[in-house]
Amino acid sequence: MRSHNYIEPDSPPQLDAPWLRLSLKGEIYRPHMVRIRKRWFTSEEIRKLDLKHHEHSHRIYHLIYYLEGTNSVSIDDRTVEVSAGQMLLIDPDVVHNVIPREAKDCCFLTLMFTYQSGEKLLSLPFTQLLEHLSGYPPQLESVIDDSHGILRAHFNTLEKEVLGWDEADLKRVSYSLVGLLNELVGASLRREELRLIPDDILKVQRYMLMHLDESITIDDLKEISHLSRSQLIGKFKQHCGMSPIDFLIHARIEKSKIYLLHSSKRIKEIAWLCGFQSEYYFCKTFKKRTEQTPGQFRKGEPPHAY
């Protein structure tokens, strides 16, 4: 089944990437894509829903990224809150209901996949799955903060380059899944070293990541954080290691890399999609930060090739 915002093949296709293969008790398990779906809910729609009717469990892994709004869902009889810029993990065989429980507008994108060997379905929780794949036992929460926009970049690939096309691009799905699982391991490693980022700074980060394609000024960020200009810049540097504008430019460049590698869009179009007001400024900024032009990066040429 397929629509502009929904893909669910009749038979889940295999996602083949070497790092994703898992050997367990003499069996080789590989991921299979079950569904990719983007959903919007208005407060009026949520008020009319029968929440208990949607509760269920199955042997499927869920990665759910909130694009807009804040809401709560039910996982294993717990109410879990999720906000824009966060990813929700749901293990196989866990009773859940991802229909929003509060009458508040929200939008999220879901990637569902199984790990299977023939007809055998794996039921390991995410922590054990990732330990088998990476050799490192990650410490994971149900909700993952995407403070650097890395998870969003991979969900952007699913949304922009997979949904809405005539045929699912399984290579892009595989790439996105590898990136998402790698980032879960990496985020767990970084979390052991990072200091807690204050809520007002996280709010600024999330706002920038959710509006990368729009014009953003320090005055906008002052209003969001309720901090003065000097307080905002000083506090942001203290906890993020760079100024808000440097963070914004870095996130835009990282987003542009996804488009350059995994789309055929023109450089001018990518510049606009990533919030740069001109192709010239985008190319100049990209080369300054990567030592390559966007065209060289897209072709896989090493820095200083010219």
Backbone hydrogen bonds, N-H to C=O, Kabsch-Sander energy under -0.5 kcal/mol:
donor,donor_aa,acceptor,acceptor_aa,energy
3,S,6,Y,-2.9
6,Y,3,S,-1.1
7,I,36,I,-2.6
8,E,1,M,-3.1
15,L,31,P,-3.1
16,D,14,Q,-0.7
17,A,15,L,-0.8
20,L,17,A,-1.6
21,R,17,A,-0.6
21,R,18,P,-1.2
22,L,29,Y,-2.6
24,L,22,L,-0.5
24,L,27,E,-2.8
27,E,24,L,-1.8
29,Y,22,L,-3.6
29,Y,27,E,-0.6
30,R,116,Q,-2.1
32,H,114,T,-2.4
33,M,13,P,-2.2
34,V,112,M,-2.6
35,R,112,M,-1.6
36,I,7,I,-2.2
37,R,110,T,-2.1
38,K,5,N,-2.5
39,R,108,F,-2.8
41,F,106,C,-2.5
46,I,42,T,-2.2
47,R,43,S,-1.8
48,K,44,E,-0.8
48,K,45,E,-0.9
49,L,46,I,-1.4
51,L,49,L,-0.9
53,H,50,D,-0.6
54,H,50,D,-0.5
54,H,51,L,-1.2
55,E,52,K,-1.3
56,H,96,H,-2.3
60,I,58,H,-2.0
61,Y,113,F,-3.1
62,H,90,I,-2.0
63,L,111,L,-2.1
64,I,88,L,-2.4
65,Y,63,L,-0.5
65,Y,109,L,-3.0
66,Y,64,I,-0.5
66,Y,86,Q,-2.4
67,L,65,Y,-0.6
67,L,107,C,-2.1
68,E,107,C,-1.9
70,T,105,D,-0.5
71,N,82,V,-2.7
73,V,80,V,-2.6
74,S,97,N,-2.1
75,I,73,V,-0.5
75,I,78,R,-2.8
76,D,95,V,-3.8
78,R,75,I,-1.6
80,V,73,V,-3.0
80,V,78,R,-0.6
82,V,71,N,-3.3
84,A,69,G,-1.4
85,G,66,Y,-2.4
86,Q,83,S,-1.2
87,M,144,I,-2.5
88,L,64,I,-3.3
89,L,142,S,-2.9
90,I,62,H,-1.8
93,D,58,H,-3.0
94,V,91,D,-1.2
96,H,56,H,-3.1
97,N,74,S,-2.6
101,R,72,S,-2.4
104,K,102,E,-2.6
106,C,41,F,-2.1
107,C,68,E,-2.0
108,F,39,R,-2.1
109,L,65,Y,-2.6
110,T,37,R,-2.9
111,L,63,L,-2.7
112,M,35,R,-3.0
112,M,110,T,-0.5
113,F,61,Y,-2.0
114,T,32,H,-2.3
116,Q,30,R,-2.6
117,S,120,K,-2.1
120,K,117,S,-2.1
122,L,115,Y,-3.5
129,L,125,P,-2.6
130,L,126,F,-2.9
131,E,127,T,-1.6
132,H,128,Q,-2.2
133,L,129,L,-1.9
134,S,130,L,-2.8
135,G,131,E,-2.3
136,Y,130,L,-0.5
140,L,138,P,-0.8
144,I,87,M,-3.2
146,D,85,G,-2.3
147,S,145,D,-0.6
149,G,146,D,-1.3
153,A,149,G,-1.6
154,H,150,I,-1.4
155,F,151,L,-2.2
156,N,152,R,-2.5
157,T,153,A,-1.5
158,L,154,H,-1.7
159,E,155,F,-2.7
160,K,156,N,-3.4
161,E,157,T,-2.3
162,V,158,L,-0.9
163,L,158,L,-2.5
164,G,3,S,-0.8
165,W,162,V,-1.5
170,L,168,A,-1.2
173,V,169,D,-1.8
174,S,170,L,-2.8
175,Y,171,K,-2.6
176,S,172,R,-2.5
177,L,173,V,-2.6
178,V,174,S,-2.7
179,G,175,Y,-2.4
180,L,176,S,-2.7
181,L,177,L,-2.6
182,N,178,V,-2.6
183,E,179,G,-2.2
184,L,180,L,-1.7
185,V,181,L,-1.7
186,G,182,N,-2.9
187,A,183,E,-3.2
188,S,184,L,-1.6
189,L,185,V,-2.0
190,R,186,G,-2.6
191,R,187,A,-2.2
192,E,188,S,-0.8
192,E,189,L,-0.6
193,E,190,R,-1.7
194,L,190,R,-1.9
202,L,198,P,-2.4
203,K,199,D,-2.5
204,V,200,D,-1.4
205,Q,201,I,-2.6
206,R,202,L,-2.9
207,Y,203,K,-2.1
208,M,204,V,-2.3
209,L,205,Q,-2.4
210,M,206,R,-2.2
211,H,207,Y,-1.0
211,H,208,M,-0.7
212,L,209,L,-0.6
214,E,211,H,-1.9
221,L,217,T,-1.7
222,K,218,I,-2.5
223,E,219,D,-1.9
224,I,220,D,-1.7
225,S,221,L,-2.4
226,H,222,K,-1.9
227,L,222,K,-1.0
232,L,228,S,-3.0
233,I,229,R,-2.4
234,G,230,S,-2.4
235,K,231,Q,-2.8
236,F,232,L,-2.6
237,K,233,I,-2.3
238,Q,234,G,-2.0
239,H,235,K,-1.8
240,C,236,F,-2.6
241,G,237,K,-1.9
247,F,243,S,-2.4
248,L,244,P,-2.4
249,I,245,I,-2.6
250,H,246,D,-2.6
251,A,247,F,-2.5
252,R,248,L,-2.2
253,I,249,I,-2.5
254,E,250,H,-2.4
255,K,251,A,-2.3
256,S,252,R,-2.3
257,K,253,I,-1.7
258,I,254,E,-1.1
259,Y,255,K,-1.5
260,L,256,S,-2.7
261,L,257,K,-2.3
262,H,258,I,-2.3
263,S,259,Y,-0.9
270,I,266,R,-2.3
271,A,267,I,-2.4
272,W,268,K,-1.6
273,L,269,E,-2.4
274,C,270,I,-1.6
275,G,272,W,-1.5
276,F,271,A,-2.7
282,F,278,S,-2.0
283,C,279,E,-2.7
284,K,280,Y,-2.4
285,T,281,Y,-2.6
286,F,282,F,-3.0
287,K,283,C,-2.3
288,K,284,K,-1.9
289,R,285,T,-1.9
290,T,286,F,-2.0
291,E,287,K,-2.3
297,F,293,T,-2.4
298,R,294,P,-2.4
299,K,295,G,-1.8
300,G,296,Q,-0.7
300,G,297,F,-0.9
301,E,296,Q,-2.5
304,H,291,E,-1.0
305,A,302,P,-0.9
